[in-house]
Amino acid sequence: METDTVNKKLSKLNPVILPSGVIYIIRAGAQPTPGNPIGTNDVIRLMSISNSYVAAKTDDKVKFESAVNFRNTISTTGTPEADPYYFYTKNSFITSFNTKYKTSYDHSFFEIEGFREAIQKFKAFDLSDEAGYNLQGVIIVPSRAAYGRDIHYSSGMSYRNRSFVFAVQIYKTKARTAAED
């Protein structure tokens, strides 16, 4: 098996483990100075490569298997994702969804709570969508801090019992107005 002898292992990059089990790593030298704090319901613009995995135990070692692409703005559009629902879902969308489908879901049905918890540990740049990317860090959301075993909003893929790994750069953040919610 080949190993990466050039890049540092994530475990050597000062990972922080939150009480929920979410792990985040902020890359040294890749943060805006001073940067803008990210509020709990801000409108963000996010450049990312993210995958979802199933954790499996083999030979007494737990590892990620069955990778599925979740988002990849770098290889697809090349521009940041605007206002991703898995960070914050607009109240107007939730109301419309519940009315249409005669349900009573709340934010947890749509959002990856562990992602929101960790992304707020980063600072946002104030970049145009055309600016080149320099990923700020990594967020690892274990399944229990994502959707766990709960039913959830999906666009064709079930993410139950799946963990997520995000490599991110926050291009911009701004406070959400009532009209944007």
N, C-alpha and C positions, 0 to 999 in steps of 0.2 A: 504494500500500500504506500503510495506517495504521500509525503507530508509537505506542508508549506514551510519552507525554511527561511522565507523572506519576511513575511508579515508576522506581527506579534499575535499570540493567541488572545482571544477576548478576555480570558481570565487574568491577563497581565495588563489590561487597560483600565484598571480601577472600576470594576463593575459595582453598581449600587443595587442592593436588593431591598425593595420596598416591602412593607408588612404583608401586602397582598401576594407576594411571590414574584411580582414583576421585576425584571432586571433592566436597568438602563446603563448605557455607557456613553459618556460625553467625550468626544474626541478633543484632545488638547490642541489648541491652535485653530480650531474650526468653528469657534463661537463668535457671534457678533459682539462688539464692544461699543456701548454697553448692552445693546440688544433690548428687545421689547418683551416683557412678560406676557405669557399666554393665559388668558382668563378661561374659566370653565365652559363658557358658551361663546367664545370668540369665533369670528369667521377667520379661518386660517387658509393659507395657500401652502401646500405640502408637496415637496418632491420626495419620492420614495421608491424603494424596491422592497417589496414585502411578500413573504410566503407564509403558508400555513402548513403545519406538520402534525402528525400523530406521534406522541411519545410512546416508544416501545422499549421493553426491557428484554435484552438478549445477553446471555452469559453474565448476568448480574450487573449489566451496565445499561443505563437508560440513554437512549439516543433518539433523535428525530428521524422519522421515516415518512414516506408517502407525501413528498413535497407537492404542494399545489400553489400556483401563483395567485396571490391575492390582489396586489396592485404593483404596477411597474411603470411609473411615469417617465422614467429615463429611456427605456427601450421602446416605448410606445409613442406618446405625444411629444415628449421632450419638454413639456411645460408642467408646472405644478398643478396638482389637483386642487380644485377650488371647493372649499367648504365640505370636506368629506363627512358623510353621514355617520361613519363609525367613530368619529371624534365627537360630534354633536349633531343631533337630528333636530331639525326645526320643529317647533311645536305645531306650526301650521301643517307640516307634512304628517305628523303623528295624528292630528285631529282628522285630516282628510283620509288617511289610511284606515283609521278606526271606523269612521263613518262608512266608507266604501265597503269594508269587509265585516262590519258589525262586530268589531272586537274592542278591547279596552287596553291595548298595550301602552307601555310607557317607554321612556328613553332606553331602559336596559334591554329591550327587545331589539333595538337597532344598533346601539353603540357598543364598542369594545371598551369596557370600563377601565381595564388595566392600561390600555393604550392612552386614554385620556389622562389617567393619573400620571403616567411617565412623561408624556409629551410636555406637560406643564413644568417639568424640571429643566427643560431647555429654554433658551431665549430665541425669539424670532428675529430674523433679519428684516430689512425693509428693501427688498430687491424687486426689480421688474421681472415679469415672467420670462423674459428673454435672457436673463443673466445666466451665466454658466453655474453649474452646481458644484458644491463641495460638501458632501454629506457630513452632518454634524455628529452623528452617533448612531447607536443601535438600541432598539427596544425589544426585549423578549417578553412576550405575554404568555404565561402558561394557560392552559385551557380553562382552569378554574377562575382565572381573572379575565377571561374573554367571554365566551358564551357558555362554557362549561357543558352541562347536559341539558341546558334550557333550550326551548324553541326560540328561534330568532329570525330576524328579517334576512332574506337571502335573495340573491339574484341568480338562482339556479344551482347553488352548491350548499350543502349542509356543512357548517363549521362547528357542529357539536363535537365536543371532546378533542378539539384541535387547538394547538398552540400557534402563536404568530411570532414571526421575527421581522422587524421593520428596520431598514436602514433609511434614515430620514435627514431632510433639511427643511426647516421651516422658513419659507421665503418671506412670509408676511403674516401679521396678525392684526386684527382690529376688533374693537368692541362691537358686538352685534346689536343693531338697533331693533326696536319693537317691530318695525316694518319688515325686517329681515328674518324675523322669527315666526 
